[in-house]
Amino acid sequence: MALITYLTTVKFGFGEIAGIEADLAGLGITRPLIVTDKGIVGAGLISGICAHSPLLTAAPVFDATPTNPTEGATLAALAIYRQHGCDGLVAIGGGSPIDLAKAVALLATHDGKLETYAAILGGIGRITPAVAPVVAVPTTAGTGSEVGRAALVTLDDGRKLGFISPHLIPRLAICDPELTLGLPAWLTAATGMDAVTHCIETYLSPRENPPAEAIALDGLKRAITFIEAAVRDGSDREARKEMMMAALQGGLTFQKGLGAVHALSHPLGGLKEVSLHHGTLNAVLLPAVLRFNEPEAKAKYAEIRRTLGLAPETDLAAWIADLVKRLGMPASLSQMGLPHAVIPAIAAAAVKDHSSATNPRAASAADYAAMLEASFG
């Protein structure tokens, strides 16, 4: 086992989930609410995890987390939390259940509507240490939400907003690669490219944080080295372990901020017309964003090429696009089913997204529209 304390505490390794009962006790959680989704329940992961903990076996379960967390689902889970007098949450799944659990933990201890605490509405300073404790158990290797300080939630009016605070970081992340062995190839690819994008965007962020940049580069190298093996053979234990570590590292660098890929994928993920998977969106958008940003970050692009063992003249955007193709992922937004008519609205929303501020090159609505057109196909 590797015990890591960097922003929060992480238990990493095969079989770590077996100690969850003691972990809950150590955090003083006696009445947890399990937050997950129906796919995780159907895969038998909840019953398998609960077998290690009588406390979890008796816990209420909220399994109605949508693909992209919503305000409505947050309030529904909050009602269960309050009904059972819960004092903490165990989030099991990908980024969606983990983000939803963070939002519940926030509203369980803070008054007012959810939007009150949105980053772009001045809510960061309103979030206090009173946030209920969350234990995050990722079952995918991509989002890094298990160590992230943000939750992305779509409000009832359709806005997908970020809620950001160090107090939203889960108190404990249990990263057990065993839980990812059954992931289908498409989800392995999509979540894996999410991790790749996190590492690239946080590294390129102009904020100064050398330790985070070192972590981002190491995570990127691991992800690029092992993603194809993990997609090809889901039972490859080494590949699963390395992809989970890469996802964790991408999350550990979130404090540097993300960039234009996420400024676009956040509003795209909030669309009601079509349901778009976040990791797949990031994979499709990344080449166009890389082309846009390169003039402002040439030295860092050269370092990425060195880290990945690429020739100095390699077109990084084209190289990533070829990787996405080899992984069998969609090559364009049109293939994902995005209506072309939404491009102006998404471009306008991207400028306002909190991730836009840390893109290495300032982007206007027209710039975002051009990136969307380049990604549309």
N, C-alpha and C positions, 0 to 999 in steps of 0.2 A: 504494500500500500504506500502511496505517496500522499503525505499530508501537507497541503499547501495553504498558507495564509497570505492572501494577496487580495485585498478588498473584502474578502469573506473567507470562510473555511470551506475547503473542498476535500471530499474523500473520493479518491480516484483509484479504480482498479476492479478487476473481475471479482465478483462475489461481495462487493462492499454493501450491497443492499441488505445483506443478512443482519447487519447491525443497526437497522433503522429504529428498532424499539428503544435501544439505549440512546440513540441519537435524539429521539424525541424527548426522552426523559432529561437528557442533558440540557435541552433548551427550555425545560419547564412546560412543555406542551402536553396537556393531559386530555384535551377534548378536541382533536384535530378534525378539520373538514378536508376530505380528499377532493381535489379538483382535477378533472381529467376529461376525456371525451369518449364517445361510444366506440370508436375504433380501438382504443386502448383496452377498454373493457372487453370488447369482443375478441381481442387477441389473447385474452387470458392473463395479461400482465398485472392487472389489479389484484386478482386472486393470488397470483404468485407472490407479489410483494407483500400482501396482507398476511400471507402464511408465516412471515417472519415476525409479525407484530400483532398480538392480541388487541392492542390499542387500535390499530388500523382496521382490524376485522370488525370491530364494533362501531367504527366511525361512519358518519353519514357521507354519502358520495354524491357529488355534483358531476354528472357526465354529459352535460348538454353544451359543452364548450364548442362554439362554431369554429370554422376554419380560420376566420379572422375574428378575434374577440370583440364583443359588442357590449355597449352599455346595458342593453336589456339582459344579456346573459350574466353580466356582473351583478346586477340587482337581484336576479333570480338566485344566484349562488349566495349572495349576501343574506337573503331572507332565510336560507337554510342554515347558514352560519349562526345567525341570531336565534333562530328557532331552537337550535340544539345547544346554545350557550358555548359555542366553540371558543378556543383560546389560541388557535394557530391553524395553519394550513399546510397540507402536503400536496404539492403540485406534481402530477405524474403525466408525462407526455412530452410533446414538442413545445415550441415557443408559445403556442396559443394557450394551452392550459396554464403554463407558468405565468404568462402575462396577465391572464384573467385572475389568477390567484393573487398577484401583486395588487391589482385593482380592488379586489375584495378586501385584502389586508389594509389597504388605504381607507376605504369607506367604512370599514368596521370600527375605525378609531378616529375618524375625522368627519366633522359635520359638513353639510352642504352637498351640492350636486357634484358629480364627477368632474365636469368641465372646469370647476373652480381650481383644480390642481393641474391643469394642462400647462405644459412648458411655455407654449407660445402665448398663453393668456396670463402669464406672470405667476403661475402656480408653483414653481419650484420651491420658493421660499416658504410656501404655506404647508409643505409636507414636513412633519416633525418626526422625531424618533419614536413616537407612539405607535407607528405602523405595526400591525400584528405580525408575529414571526411566521416566516414562510420557509419550508424545506422543499427544495426543488430536486426532482428526480427526472432528469432528461431521458427520453427513450428514443431520441433521434440525435444525430451528430450534425448540428448546423447552426441553430439560432444563437447559442451562447447566452440565452436569457437566464440560465441558471446562475450566472454571475453578473448579469447586467443590471444597471441602475434604472432601466427604462421599461415601461410597459406601453404597448401600442394598442389602443382601443378605439373602435368605431362608435361614435356617439349616435343617438337615435336620429339626429338630423343628417347623418351621412358623413360628417367630418371624422377622419381618422387622425387622432391626436396622440402625441407622445406625452407621457407622464414620467418625469425624470427626477430622481433624487437618490443620493446614496442610501437613504433609509428604505428604498424599495428593493435593494439588493437582498436576495434570500439569505437568511442567517446561515444556512448550510446547503451545499450542493452535493448530492450523492451521485457521482458519475460512474456508473457501472456498465462497461461495454457489453456485458452479457445481455442487457436489456435491448440492445440494438441488433442482435443477431438475426432476428426475424424480419427486419425491414425489407420491403420489396425494392427492386433495383431502381425504379423511377424515383422513389422517395429518398433513397440513399443518394442518388445523383443530385436531386433538388436541394436537399438539406446540406449536402457536401459543398455545392456551389454557393450556398448561403454563407458557409464558413469561409470559403475562398474570398468572397466579396467583402466580408467583414474584415479579414486580415489586410486586404489590399486597401480598402477605404480608410481604415484607421491609420495605417502606415502613411498614407498620402495626406492625411489631415494636417493642416499647418500648425496645429497646437504643438508646443514643445513638451515632449515626454519621452526621452530616450529609452527608459525601461519598457514602456508600452510598445515602442517601435520595434525593439528587439524581440519581444514576445510575438508581435504581429508577423514579423518575417519568419520566425521559427514555425509559427502555426501555418503560415502559407506554404512553407516547404513541406511540412508533414502532409497537408491536405493535397497538394499537387502530386506528391509522391505516391499516396495511397488511395486516392479517390477512385481511380479506374479499377483497382484490385477489389475494393469494397463493393463496387457496382457489379463487377463480373462474378464475384463469389461472396455472397452475403454471410457465409460461415467462416470467412477468413478472419480469425481472431486478431491477428496482428493489425490487419487493415482496419478493422472495427475499432480497435483500441486507439490507433493513431488518428483516425478521423474524429473520435470523441475528444481527444486531446486538442486537435486543431480547432474544433468548435469551441472548446473551453477557452483556448488562447484568444480566439477572435473576440469572445465575450469579455475577457479580462482587459482588452484594450479599448473598450467602448468609451472610456472617459476621455479619449482623444477626439471623439465625435466621428460621425460617418461622413457621407458625401452625397453627390448627385444621384447615385444609384438608388439610395434609400429615400432621398427627397422625392424621387419619382415613384418608387415601389410602394411607399406608404399611401399616397392617395389612390394609386391604382388598386391596392388591396382593399380599399374602402368602397369600391364601386358596388352598387346593388345589381347592375345589369348583368354582371358576369363575375364568377368567383375565380380569382387568380391566385395561384400558390405563390407565396412570398419568395421562396428560394428559386423557383423557376423564373419568376420575374427578374430577380437579380442577375441570374445567368444570362438572360436575354438582353438586359440593359447594359451590362458591364462593358462589352466591347465599344459601344458608342460613347459611353462616358470616359473610357480610357483614352479614346482618340481626342475628345474635347479637352481633357486635363493635361495631356502630355506637355504642351508648351510651357506650363507653369511648374512642372515637377520633373524635369529631365534627369536630374541627379538621382532622384528616388526611383525613377523608372530603370535607370542603369543598375541600381542596387538590387531591384527586384529581379532583373535578368541574371545578375551574378548569383543571387540566392538560388534561383531555379536552374542554374547551369545552362542558360540560354546564350546564344551568340549575341554579341553587342548590337548587331544590326537587326535583331529579331523585332518584328512588328508585334508588340505585346497584345494589342487588341485583336489582331488576326489570330494569334496563337491561342488566346482564350476562346475565341469563336470556334476554332477547330476542336478544342477540348470539349466544348459544349456539344458539338456535333458527334464526337466520338462517344460521348456519354448517352447518346440517343435522346437528347432533350430537344424541345422545340427551338427553332432557330429565329423565330420572330414573334412579335406581339400579335400579329394577325393569326398565326398558327395557334396561339393561345385563346383566340376568340375575342380579342379586344375590338370594340367598335371604333372605327377611325374617328368618328364624330366627337369622341370625348377628349381628343388630344389637346385642344385649347384650354379646356377646364383643368385637365391634369397638369399642364404646364404652369398655369396660374397658381395652382395649389402647391406645386413643388417649390416655387420661390418662397412661399410662406412656411414651408416645412422646416422643423428645427435642424434637420441634417444638412440643409443647404448652406448654413453658416460656416460649416467646417469643410466644405469642398475646397480643394486647393486653388481652383479658379472660379471667380465670381461668375454666376450664371443668371441670366435674365429669363423671363418667360419665353422670349423668342429662342434663346439657347436651348431651353428645356424642350420646347416644341421641336426643334431640329433634332435633338437626341431621340425623341420619341419617333419622329419620322424615319430616322436612320435605323431604328430598331423594329419598325413596323413590318417591313418586308413587302 
